[in-house]
Amino acid sequence: MSEPADWFTPAGLAELRAGLDGFAEDVSIREPVEVLVDEVLDLGDRVLPLRRYGTGERLLVWFHGGGYITGGLDAIDPVCRVLANRSGWSVLSVGYRLAPEDPFPAAYDDAVAVLRHASSGAEVVAVGGDSAGGGLAAAAARACPSPPAALVLLCPFLDATLSSPSVHEKGSDYGLTLEGLRAFVQLYGGDPADPRVSPLLTPDLSGMPPTIVVTAEHDPLRDEGERFAARVDEAGARARLRRWDGMLHGFPGMTADLPEAMEALAWVAEQLRALPT
């Protein structure tokens, strides 16, 4: 896989994307799902690919991770299958635009547009995401006229200032590196102090929906996920937080290799099932 310095070239970026897609294929189990439909959302000036899972009446809109520059519907497909099967919710996975071809605010605008569209057509809509997709989910939740039914965050990327202690404590030797995070932020664009880029920096988190957060002990992003959950609680909303000790960033997607991955996804599904109808 290419080094962060190479991601600024077309060849390096292509290698990164192919490498992460291949990694996801190698470490994931693709469970059968009752219904799987590929769709598109025509927004006039752009068309976004979507993938719908399951038959549940309640809908979870999902934004994939990948540092805003990689990832997609196929890489996150195994996670969406498990969430749909275990939760009883339908899951709508979103293929938002990627940087650097489409820098900020493209992904944010796509996330807001899809969430608003979904909210107009389903009675109960939650939103979630993993890693950078968690940042998109948290930012989009704030932009909706009414809050979604829940916010689900798996190892979320919520602070592009990279100032949390865990970023520096765990930013080498644990897969996701500080150097890589800096490259993601630079390629994505936008002001790291902008709450649309760094939802943890939102001045007021009152009015947030019930929030479900999964973190990992050895994840550089651990502290920002846990701080976000604490701030949601402080603002008067209910946050459920669970840290998996011994785990790395992105572990919930490694369902073929880690029993903790399926355990984490099952825990999230349990939280979703417990929400009021």
Secondary structure, DSSP 8 states (H G I E B T S, - for coil): ---GGGGGSHHHHHHHHHHHHHHHHHH------S-EEEEEEE-SS-EEEEEEE---SSEEEEE--STTTS--HHHHHHHHHHHHHHHS-EEEEE----TTTS-TTHHHHHHHHHHHHHHHH-SSEEEEEETHHHHHHHHHHHHSSS--S-EEEES----TT--SHHHHHSSSSSSS-HHHHHHHHHHH-S-TTSTTT-GGG-S--TT---EEEEEETT-TTHHHHHHHHHHHHHTTS-EEEEEETT--TTGGG-TTT-HHHHHHHHHHHHHHHTS--
